[in-house]
Amino acid sequence: MPKTIGDYENNEVVVSNGRFGPYIRFDKMFVSLEKGEDPMSVDLERAIQLIETKRKLDAPVAVSYTHLRAHET
């Protein structure tokens, strides 16, 4: 370990084992594997699923301007 499993969006996708358990490194992103998931069995398709899930979870939440104005004092 670490093990390169392929490329996605012109970036190398690597599975590795770290201090807090196994993870996928992609660009500047670190994605933890689910508990009990064997890092040696993770393929590129599974890595992409995890990467896209993390992107959605980390995406900024849109807040409307009117909502912000309502909370001003």
Phi and psi restraints in degrees (range 20) as a CNS / XPLOR table:
assign (resid 1 and name C) (resid 2 and name N)
       (resid 2 and name CA) (resid 2 and name C) 1.0 -71.8 20.0 2
assign (resid 2 and name N) (resid 2 and name CA)
       (resid 2 and name C) (resid 3 and name N) 1.0 157.8 20.0 2
assign (resid 2 and name C) (resid 3 and name N)
       (resid 3 and name CA) (resid 3 and name C) 1.0 -130.9 20.0 2
assign (resid 3 and name N) (resid 3 and name CA)
       (resid 3 and name C) (resid 4 and name N) 1.0 121.2 20.0 2
assign (resid 3 and name C) (resid 4 and name N)
       (resid 4 and name CA) (resid 4 and name C) 1.0 -78.4 20.0 2
assign (resid 4 and name N) (resid 4 and name CA)
       (resid 4 and name C) (resid 5 and name N) 1.0 126.8 20.0 2
assign (resid 4 and name C) (resid 5 and name N)
       (resid 5 and name CA) (resid 5 and name C) 1.0 -110.5 20.0 2
assign (resid 5 and name N) (resid 5 and name CA)
       (resid 5 and name C) (resid 6 and name N) 1.0 -2.8 20.0 2
assign (resid 5 and name C) (resid 6 and name N)
       (resid 6 and name CA) (resid 6 and name C) 1.0 149.3 20.0 2
assign (resid 6 and name N) (resid 6 and name CA)
       (resid 6 and name C) (resid 7 and name N) 1.0 -167.8 20.0 2
assign (resid 6 and name C) (resid 7 and name N)
       (resid 7 and name CA) (resid 7 and name C) 1.0 -121.7 20.0 2
assign (resid 7 and name N) (resid 7 and name CA)
       (resid 7 and name C) (resid 8 and name N) 1.0 144.1 20.0 2
assign (resid 7 and name C) (resid 8 and name N)
       (resid 8 and name CA) (resid 8 and name C) 1.0 -143.1 20.0 2
assign (resid 8 and name N) (resid 8 and name CA)
       (resid 8 and name C) (resid 9 and name N) 1.0 127.5 20.0 2
assign (resid 8 and name C) (resid 9 and name N)
       (resid 9 and name CA) (resid 9 and name C) 1.0 52.1 20.0 2
assign (resid 9 and name N) (resid 9 and name CA)
       (resid 9 and name C) (resid 10 and name N) 1.0 43.6 20.0 2
assign (resid 9 and name C) (resid 10 and name N)
       (resid 10 and name CA) (resid 10 and name C) 1.0 62.6 20.0 2
assign (resid 10 and name N) (resid 10 and name CA)
       (resid 10 and name C) (resid 11 and name N) 1.0 23.2 20.0 2
assign (resid 10 and name C) (resid 11 and name N)
       (resid 11 and name CA) (resid 11 and name C) 1.0 -126.6 20.0 2
assign (resid 11 and name N) (resid 11 and name CA)
       (resid 11 and name C) (resid 12 and name N) 1.0 143.5 20.0 2
assign (resid 11 and name C) (resid 12 and name N)
       (resid 12 and name CA) (resid 12 and name C) 1.0 -70.7 20.0 2
assign (resid 12 and name N) (resid 12 and name CA)
       (resid 12 and name C) (resid 13 and name N) 1.0 138.9 20.0 2
assign (resid 12 and name C) (resid 13 and name N)
       (resid 13 and name CA) (resid 13 and name C) 1.0 -111.0 20.0 2
assign (resid 13 and name N) (resid 13 and name CA)
       (resid 13 and name C) (resid 14 and name N) 1.0 121.4 20.0 2
assign (resid 13 and name C) (resid 14 and name N)
       (resid 14 and name CA) (resid 14 and name C) 1.0 -124.8 20.0 2
assign (resid 14 and name N) (resid 14 and name CA)
       (resid 14 and name C) (resid 15 and name N) 1.0 136.2 20.0 2
assign (resid 14 and name C) (resid 15 and name N)
       (resid 15 and name CA) (resid 15 and name C) 1.0 -102.1 20.0 2
assign (resid 15 and name N) (resid 15 and name CA)
       (resid 15 and name C) (resid 16 and name N) 1.0 134.4 20.0 2
assign (resid 15 and name C) (resid 16 and name N)
       (resid 16 and name CA) (resid 16 and name C) 1.0 -147.5 20.0 2
assign (resid 16 and name N) (resid 16 and name CA)
       (resid 16 and name C) (resid 17 and name N) 1.0 172.0 20.0 2
assign (resid 16 and name C) (resid 17 and name N)
       (resid 17 and name CA) (resid 17 and name C) 1.0 -117.2 20.0 2
assign (resid 17 and name N) (resid 17 and name CA)
       (resid 17 and name C) (resid 18 and name N) 1.0 125.4 20.0 2
assign (resid 17 and name C) (resid 18 and name N)
       (resid 18 and name CA) (resid 18 and name C) 1.0 -121.4 20.0 2
assign (resid 18 and name N) (resid 18 and name CA)
       (resid 18 and name C) (resid 19 and name N) 1.0 -172.6 20.0 2
assign (resid 18 and name C) (resid 19 and name N)
       (resid 19 and name CA) (resid 19 and name C) 1.0 -57.0 20.0 2
assign (resid 19 and name N) (resid 19 and name CA)
       (resid 19 and name C) (resid 20 and name N) 1.0 -35.5 20.0 2
assign (resid 19 and name C) (resid 20 and name N)
       (resid 20 and name CA) (resid 20 and name C) 1.0 -103.8 20.0 2
assign (resid 20 and name N) (resid 20 and name CA)
       (resid 20 and name C) (resid 21 and name N) 1.0 17.0 20.0 2
assign (resid 20 and name C) (resid 21 and name N)
       (resid 21 and name CA) (resid 21 and name C) 1.0 110.9 20.0 2
assign (resid 21 and name N) (resid 21 and name CA)
       (resid 21 and name C) (resid 22 and name N) 1.0 -176.8 20.0 2
assign (resid 21 and name C) (resid 22 and name N)
       (resid 22 and name CA) (resid 22 and name C) 1.0 -70.0 20.0 2
assign (resid 22 and name N) (resid 22 and name CA)
       (resid 22 and name C) (resid 23 and name N) 1.0 148.0 20.0 2
assign (resid 22 and name C) (resid 23 and name N)
       (resid 23 and name CA) (resid 23 and name C) 1.0 -152.2 20.0 2
assign (resid 23 and name N) (resid 23 and name CA)
       (resid 23 and name C) (resid 24 and name N) 1.0 166.5 20.0 2
assign (resid 23 and name C) (resid 24 and name N)
       (resid 24 and name CA) (resid 24 and name C) 1.0 -110.6 20.0 2
assign (resid 24 and name N) (resid 24 and name CA)
       (resid 24 and name C) (resid 25 and name N) 1.0 133.2 20.0 2
assign (resid 24 and name C) (resid 25 and name N)
       (resid 25 and name CA) (resid 25 and name C) 1.0 -108.3 20.0 2
assign (resid 25 and name N) (resid 25 and name CA)
       (resid 25 and name C) (resid 26 and name N) 1.0 127.7 20.0 2
assign (resid 25 and name C) (resid 26 and name N)
       (resid 26 and name CA) (resid 26 and name C) 1.0 -142.9 20.0 2
assign (resid 26 and name N) (resid 26 and name CA)
       (resid 26 and name C) (resid 27 and name N) 1.0 119.1 20.0 2
assign (resid 26 and name C) (resid 27 and name N)
       (resid 27 and name CA) (resid 27 and name C) 1.0 55.0 20.0 2
assign (resid 27 and name N) (resid 27 and name CA)
       (resid 27 and name C) (resid 28 and name N) 1.0 -119.8 20.0 2
assign (resid 27 and name C) (resid 28 and name N)
       (resid 28 and name CA) (resid 28 and name C) 1.0 -105.8 20.0 2
assign (resid 28 and name N) (resid 28 and name CA)
       (resid 28 and name C) (resid 29 and name N) 1.0 14.0 20.0 2
assign (resid 28 and name C) (resid 29 and name N)
       (resid 29 and name CA) (resid 29 and name C) 1.0 -100.5 20.0 2
assign (resid 29 and name N) (resid 29 and name CA)
       (resid 29 and name C) (resid 30 and name N) 1.0 140.9 20.0 2
assign (resid 29 and name C) (resid 30 and name N)
       (resid 30 and name CA) (resid 30 and name C) 1.0 -120.0 20.0 2
assign (resid 30 and name N) (resid 30 and name CA)
       (resid 30 and name C) (resid 31 and name N) 1.0 124.3 20.0 2
assign (resid 30 and name C) (resid 31 and name N)
       (resid 31 and name CA) (resid 31 and name C) 1.0 -120.6 20.0 2
assign (resid 31 and name N) (resid 31 and name CA)
       (resid 31 and name C) (resid 32 and name N) 1.0 118.0 20.0 2
assign (resid 31 and name C) (resid 32 and name N)
       (resid 32 and name CA) (resid 32 and name C) 1.0 -70.1 20.0 2
assign (resid 32 and name N) (resid 32 and name CA)
       (resid 32 and name C) (resid 33 and name N) 1.0 143.4 20.0 2
assign (resid 32 and name C) (resid 33 and name N)
       (resid 33 and name CA) (resid 33 and name C) 1.0 -80.8 20.0 2
assign (resid 33 and name N) (resid 33 and name CA)
       (resid 33 and name C) (resid 34 and name N) 1.0 155.5 20.0 2
assign (resid 33 and name C) (resid 34 and name N)
       (resid 34 and name CA) (resid 34 and name C) 1.0 -67.2 20.0 2
assign (resid 34 and name N) (resid 34 and name CA)
       (resid 34 and name C) (resid 35 and name N) 1.0 149.8 20.0 2
assign (resid 34 and name C) (resid 35 and name N)
       (resid 35 and name CA) (resid 35 and name C) 1.0 -56.5 20.0 2
assign (resid 35 and name N) (resid 35 and name CA)
       (resid 35 and name C) (resid 36 and name N) 1.0 131.4 20.0 2
assign (resid 35 and name C) (resid 36 and name N)
       (resid 36 and name CA) (resid 36 and name C) 1.0 86.9 20.0 2
assign (resid 36 and name N) (resid 36 and name CA)
       (resid 36 and name C) (resid 37 and name N) 1.0 -7.5 20.0 2
assign (resid 36 and name C) (resid 37 and name N)
       (resid 37 and name CA) (resid 37 and name C) 1.0 -78.4 20.0 2
assign (resid 37 and name N) (resid 37 and name CA)
       (resid 37 and name C) (resid 38 and name N) 1.0 128.1 20.0 2
assign (resid 37 and name C) (resid 38 and name N)
       (resid 38 and name CA) (resid 38 and name C) 1.0 -77.2 20.0 2
assign (resid 38 and name N) (resid 38 and name CA)
       (resid 38 and name C) (resid 39 and name N) 1.0 116.2 20.0 2
assign (resid 38 and name C) (resid 39 and name N)
       (resid 39 and name CA) (resid 39 and name C) 1.0 -62.4 20.0 2
assign (resid 39 and name N) (resid 39 and name CA)
       (resid 39 and name C) (resid 40 and name N) 1.0 -26.5 20.0 2
assign (resid 39 and name C) (resid 40 and name N)
       (resid 40 and name CA) (resid 40 and name C) 1.0 -74.8 20.0 2
assign (resid 40 and name N) (resid 40 and name CA)
       (resid 40 and name C) (resid 41 and name N) 1.0 -16.8 20.0 2
assign (resid 40 and name C) (resid 41 and name N)
       (resid 41 and name CA) (resid 41 and name C) 1.0 -98.8 20.0 2
assign (resid 41 and name N) (resid 41 and name CA)
       (resid 41 and name C) (resid 42 and name N) 1.0 -1.6 20.0 2
assign (resid 41 and name C) (resid 42 and name N)
       (resid 42 and name CA) (resid 42 and name C) 1.0 -74.4 20.0 2
assign (resid 42 and name N) (resid 42 and name CA)
       (resid 42 and name C) (resid 43 and name N) 1.0 124.6 20.0 2
assign (resid 42 and name C) (resid 43 and name N)
       (resid 43 and name CA) (resid 43 and name C) 1.0 -104.8 20.0 2
assign (resid 43 and name N) (resid 43 and name CA)
       (resid 43 and name C) (resid 44 and name N) 1.0 177.7 20.0 2
assign (resid 43 and name C) (resid 44 and name N)
       (resid 44 and name CA) (resid 44 and name C) 1.0 -61.6 20.0 2
assign (resid 44 and name N) (resid 44 and name CA)
       (resid 44 and name C) (resid 45 and name N) 1.0 -39.1 20.0 2
assign (resid 44 and name C) (resid 45 and name N)
       (resid 45 and name CA) (resid 45 and name C) 1.0 -60.7 20.0 2
assign (resid 45 and name N) (resid 45 and name CA)
       (resid 45 and name C) (resid 46 and name N) 1.0 -44.9 20.0 2
assign (resid 45 and name C) (resid 46 and name N)
       (resid 46 and name CA) (resid 46 and name C) 1.0 -66.0 20.0 2
assign (resid 46 and name N) (resid 46 and name CA)
       (resid 46 and name C) (resid 47 and name N) 1.0 -40.9 20.0 2
assign (resid 46 and name C) (resid 47 and name N)
       (resid 47 and name CA) (resid 47 and name C) 1.0 -60.4 20.0 2
assign (resid 47 and name N) (resid 47 and name CA)
       (resid 47 and name C) (resid 48 and name N) 1.0 -42.5 20.0 2
assign (resid 47 and name C) (resid 48 and name N)
       (resid 48 and name CA) (resid 48 and name C) 1.0 -63.6 20.0 2
assign (resid 48 and name N) (resid 48 and name CA)
       (resid 48 and name C) (resid 49 and name N) 1.0 -40.2 20.0 2
assign (resid 48 and name C) (resid 49 and name N)
       (resid 49 and name CA) (resid 49 and name C) 1.0 -58.3 20.0 2
assign (resid 49 and name N) (resid 49 and name CA)
       (resid 49 and name C) (resid 50 and name N) 1.0 -46.5 20.0 2
assign (resid 49 and name C) (resid 50 and name N)
       (resid 50 and name CA) (resid 50 and name C) 1.0 -66.3 20.0 2
assign (resid 50 and name N) (resid 50 and name CA)
       (resid 50 and name C) (resid 51 and name N) 1.0 -40.0 20.0 2
assign (resid 50 and name C) (resid 51 and name N)
       (resid 51 and name CA) (resid 51 and name C) 1.0 -61.8 20.0 2
assign (resid 51 and name N) (resid 51 and name CA)
       (resid 51 and name C) (resid 52 and name N) 1.0 -47.4 20.0 2
assign (resid 51 and name C) (resid 52 and name N)
       (resid 52 and name CA) (resid 52 and name C) 1.0 -67.3 20.0 2
assign (resid 52 and name N) (resid 52 and name CA)
       (resid 52 and name C) (resid 53 and name N) 1.0 -36.0 20.0 2
assign (resid 52 and name C) (resid 53 and name N)
       (resid 53 and name CA) (resid 53 and name C) 1.0 -63.2 20.0 2
assign (resid 53 and name N) (resid 53 and name CA)
       (resid 53 and name C) (resid 54 and name N) 1.0 -43.9 20.0 2
assign (resid 53 and name C) (resid 54 and name N)
       (resid 54 and name CA) (resid 54 and name C) 1.0 -64.7 20.0 2
assign (resid 54 and name N) (resid 54 and name CA)
       (resid 54 and name C) (resid 55 and name N) 1.0 -38.9 20.0 2
assign (resid 54 and name C) (resid 55 and name N)
       (resid 55 and name CA) (resid 55 and name C) 1.0 -58.7 20.0 2
assign (resid 55 and name N) (resid 55 and name CA)
       (resid 55 and name C) (resid 56 and name N) 1.0 -44.4 20.0 2
assign (resid 55 and name C) (resid 56 and name N)
       (resid 56 and name CA) (resid 56 and name C) 1.0 -65.2 20.0 2
assign (resid 56 and name N) (resid 56 and name CA)
       (resid 56 and name C) (resid 57 and name N) 1.0 -41.1 20.0 2
assign (resid 56 and name C) (resid 57 and name N)
       (resid 57 and name CA) (resid 57 and name C) 1.0 -68.3 20.0 2
assign (resid 57 and name N) (resid 57 and name CA)
       (resid 57 and name C) (resid 58 and name N) 1.0 -33.2 20.0 2
assign (resid 57 and name C) (resid 58 and name N)
       (resid 58 and name CA) (resid 58 and name C) 1.0 -88.2 20.0 2
assign (resid 58 and name N) (resid 58 and name CA)
       (resid 58 and name C) (resid 59 and name N) 1.0 -5.9 20.0 2
assign (resid 58 and name C) (resid 59 and name N)
       (resid 59 and name CA) (resid 59 and name C) 1.0 -63.8 20.0 2
assign (resid 59 and name N) (resid 59 and name CA)
       (resid 59 and name C) (resid 60 and name N) 1.0 141.0 20.0 2
assign (resid 59 and name C) (resid 60 and name N)
       (resid 60 and name CA) (resid 60 and name C) 1.0 -64.3 20.0 2
assign (resid 60 and name N) (resid 60 and name CA)
       (resid 60 and name C) (resid 61 and name N) 1.0 144.6 20.0 2
assign (resid 60 and name C) (resid 61 and name N)
       (resid 61 and name CA) (resid 61 and name C) 1.0 -87.0 20.0 2
assign (resid 61 and name N) (resid 61 and name CA)
       (resid 61 and name C) (resid 62 and name N) 1.0 129.7 20.0 2
assign (resid 61 and name C) (resid 62 and name N)
       (resid 62 and name CA) (resid 62 and name C) 1.0 -75.0 20.0 2
assign (resid 62 and name N) (resid 62 and name CA)
       (resid 62 and name C) (resid 63 and name N) 1.0 132.3 20.0 2
assign (resid 62 and name C) (resid 63 and name N)
       (resid 63 and name CA) (resid 63 and name C) 1.0 -122.9 20.0 2
assign (resid 63 and name N) (resid 63 and name CA)
       (resid 63 and name C) (resid 64 and name N) 1.0 128.2 20.0 2
assign (resid 63 and name C) (resid 64 and name N)
       (resid 64 and name CA) (resid 64 and name C) 1.0 -73.3 20.0 2
assign (resid 64 and name N) (resid 64 and name CA)
       (resid 64 and name C) (resid 65 and name N) 1.0 150.1 20.0 2
assign (resid 64 and name C) (resid 65 and name N)
       (resid 65 and name CA) (resid 65 and name C) 1.0 -63.8 20.0 2
assign (resid 65 and name N) (resid 65 and name CA)
       (resid 65 and name C) (resid 66 and name N) 1.0 -38.3 20.0 2
assign (resid 65 and name C) (resid 66 and name N)
       (resid 66 and name CA) (resid 66 and name C) 1.0 -66.2 20.0 2
assign (resid 66 and name N) (resid 66 and name CA)
       (resid 66 and name C) (resid 67 and name N) 1.0 -32.7 20.0 2
assign (resid 66 and name C) (resid 67 and name N)
       (resid 67 and name CA) (resid 67 and name C) 1.0 -65.6 20.0 2
assign (resid 67 and name N) (resid 67 and name CA)
       (resid 67 and name C) (resid 68 and name N) 1.0 -40.8 20.0 2
assign (resid 67 and name C) (resid 68 and name N)
       (resid 68 and name CA) (resid 68 and name C) 1.0 -66.7 20.0 2
assign (resid 68 and name N) (resid 68 and name CA)
       (resid 68 and name C) (resid 69 and name N) 1.0 -41.0 20.0 2
assign (resid 68 and name C) (resid 69 and name N)
       (resid 69 and name CA) (resid 69 and name C) 1.0 -63.9 20.0 2
assign (resid 69 and name N) (resid 69 and name CA)
       (resid 69 and name C) (resid 70 and name N) 1.0 -32.5 20.0 2
assign (resid 69 and name C) (resid 70 and name N)
       (resid 70 and name CA) (resid 70 and name C) 1.0 -66.9 20.0 2
assign (resid 70 and name N) (resid 70 and name CA)
       (resid 70 and name C) (resid 71 and name N) 1.0 -23.6 20.0 2
assign (resid 70 and name C) (resid 71 and name N)
       (resid 71 and name CA) (resid 71 and name C) 1.0 -96.6 20.0 2
assign (resid 71 and name N) (resid 71 and name CA)
       (resid 71 and name C) (resid 72 and name N) 1.0 -0.7 20.0 2
assign (resid 71 and name C) (resid 72 and name N)
       (resid 72 and name CA) (resid 72 and name C) 1.0 -76.4 20.0 2
assign (resid 72 and name N) (resid 72 and name CA)
       (resid 72 and name C) (resid 73 and name N) 1.0 147.7 20.0 2
